[in-house]
Amino acid sequence: MKTVNSVFKGKVRWEVLGLLSVLLNGVAYADETPARCDIYIKGSEQPAISFPCTFSQRRGHVTITRSDEVTYSFTPIGDTPGNYEDQKGNAVYRQRGLGVDGVIFKLKNESVYIYWDATSLEQKTSEKKEP
């Protein structure tokens, strides 16, 4: 026959294991992916430059780090999805237009087009390196 003490200890062990499981599995990691960033100057119909970049998102916060070490950090604002503020306090808007191929962020003086498939840029970069 089990004593109250042994039942209580067993229950505590399961509760502690359950809590640890929730804590360890509930840790929010940033989703990060390599991408290609095309930078369009405001009013331009052609990209000024393209970079390999890294796109990450955590709890709605977006970070884009270009290969030239320029970083964009966007914080969600308000209740409307797609409205952000950059690190200087300027409005940033996420827009559709690339479908499943990527996402667009409209900033004050430029737009950043992010393409999930960066292979075309990687191929161009490797072609330039070959003699």
TIZANU-936485 format. One record per residue (C-alpha): residue number from 0; x, y, z. Coordinates in steps of 0.001 Angstrom, whole numbers. Layout:
N
{node NUM,{X,Y,Z}}
...
***
This chain:
131
{node 0,{0,0,0}}
{node 1,{1325,3432,-981}}
{node 2,{1799,6011,1672}}
{node 3,{706,9613,1225}}
{node 4,{4352,10611,1233}}
{node 5,{5309,8307,-1696}}
{node 6,{2249,9371,-3752}}
{node 7,{3040,13025,-3140}}
{node 8,{6688,12564,-4153}}
{node 9,{5646,10775,-7341}}
{node 10,{3176,13514,-8163}}
{node 11,{5766,16208,-7591}}
{node 12,{8235,14405,-9836}}
{node 13,{5709,14261,-12693}}
{node 14,{4736,17896,-12195}}
{node 15,{8380,18969,-12227}}
{node 16,{9041,16908,-15360}}
{node 17,{5961,18380,-17006}}
{node 18,{6985,21909,-16090}}
{node 19,{10523,21364,-17371}}
{node 20,{9157,19935,-20596}}
{node 21,{6921,22967,-21131}}
{node 22,{9731,25370,-20323}}
{node 23,{12254,23676,-22589}}
{node 24,{9828,23196,-25466}}
{node 25,{8276,26613,-24983}}
{node 26,{11507,28507,-25553}}
{node 27,{10920,30810,-28495}}
{node 28,{13730,30587,-30987}}
{node 29,{13972,33042,-33841}}
{node 30,{13070,31712,-37242}}
{node 31,{16039,32522,-39441}}
{node 32,{16643,31849,-43106}}
{node 33,{19163,32861,-45747}}
{node 34,{17622,35017,-48463}}
{node 35,{18347,37548,-51192}}
{node 36,{17685,41230,-50549}}
{node 37,{17031,43586,-53457}}
{node 38,{17179,47236,-52464}}
{node 39,{14979,49655,-54387}}
{node 40,{15497,53395,-53890}}
{node 41,{12149,55165,-53424}}
{node 42,{10523,55732,-56824}}
{node 43,{12832,53331,-58694}}
{node 44,{11524,50410,-60720}}
{node 45,{14860,48557,-60737}}
{node 46,{16875,47386,-57739}}
{node 47,{19883,49551,-56959}}
{node 48,{21744,46563,-55546}}
{node 49,{21246,42970,-54405}}
{node 50,{22816,41268,-51407}}
{node 51,{22757,37862,-49791}}
{node 52,{21031,38448,-46483}}
{node 53,{19540,36726,-43482}}
{node 54,{15913,37183,-42528}}
{node 55,{14817,36406,-39002}}
{node 56,{11603,36858,-37109}}
{node 57,{10827,36391,-33446}}
{node 58,{7540,37262,-31793}}
{node 59,{6702,39594,-34652}}
{node 60,{10027,41437,-34558}}
{node 61,{11869,41312,-37880}}
{node 62,{15612,41534,-38420}}
{node 63,{17234,41616,-41835}}
{node 64,{21025,41455,-41983}}
{node 65,{22649,42088,-45341}}
{node 66,{26022,40598,-46274}}
{node 67,{27544,44103,-46146}}
{node 68,{26646,44123,-42419}}
{node 69,{23768,46620,-42739}}
{node 70,{20986,45535,-40392}}
{node 71,{17314,46478,-40441}}
{node 72,{15332,45953,-37227}}
{node 73,{11555,46279,-37319}}
{node 74,{9295,46315,-34269}}
{node 75,{5578,45638,-34739}}
{node 76,{3289,48557,-33871}}
{node 77,{-428,48740,-33332}}
{node 78,{-2915,45956,-33871}}
{node 79,{-2709,45847,-37664}}
{node 80,{-393,43111,-38962}}
{node 81,{2375,44365,-41225}}
{node 82,{2895,47728,-39534}}
{node 83,{6352,48217,-38061}}
{node 84,{8733,50844,-36813}}
{node 85,{12426,50791,-37738}}
{node 86,{15304,51465,-35347}}
{node 87,{15054,55224,-36117}}
{node 88,{11335,55392,-35342}}
{node 89,{10204,55583,-38983}}
{node 90,{7155,53708,-40235}}
{node 91,{7759,50455,-42124}}
{node 92,{5081,48485,-43973}}
{node 93,{5188,44824,-44954}}
{node 94,{3580,44323,-48344}}
{node 95,{2621,41427,-50509}}
{node 96,{3552,41279,-54122}}
{node 97,{6072,38465,-54268}}
{node 98,{3619,35690,-53370}}
{node 99,{5325,32606,-51979}}
{node 100,{8682,33848,-53320}}
{node 101,{9244,36481,-50652}}
{node 102,{8095,39614,-48889}}
{node 103,{8480,43376,-49344}}
{node 104,{9210,45959,-46656}}
{node 105,{8565,49622,-47565}}
{node 106,{10762,52018,-45616}}
{node 107,{10987,55810,-45649}}
{node 108,{13554,56076,-48479}}
{node 109,{13787,52562,-49880}}
{node 110,{12090,49212,-50220}}
{node 111,{13654,45900,-49308}}
{node 112,{12474,42966,-51423}}
{node 113,{13322,39693,-49708}}
{node 114,{13408,36553,-51833}}
{node 115,{13516,33218,-50024}}
{node 116,{15468,31597,-52859}}
{node 117,{18927,33143,-52806}}
{node 118,{20493,30650,-55233}}
{node 119,{20415,32997,-58252}}
{node 120,{22456,35585,-56344}}
{node 121,{24833,32903,-55046}}
{node 122,{25374,31678,-58623}}
{node 123,{26128,35230,-59847}}
{node 124,{28558,35735,-56959}}
{node 125,{30405,32479,-57671}}
{node 126,{30550,33286,-61413}}
{node 127,{32254,36631,-60618}}
{node 128,{34907,34866,-58534}}
{node 129,{35898,32486,-61327}}
{node 130,{38626,33814,-63705}}
***
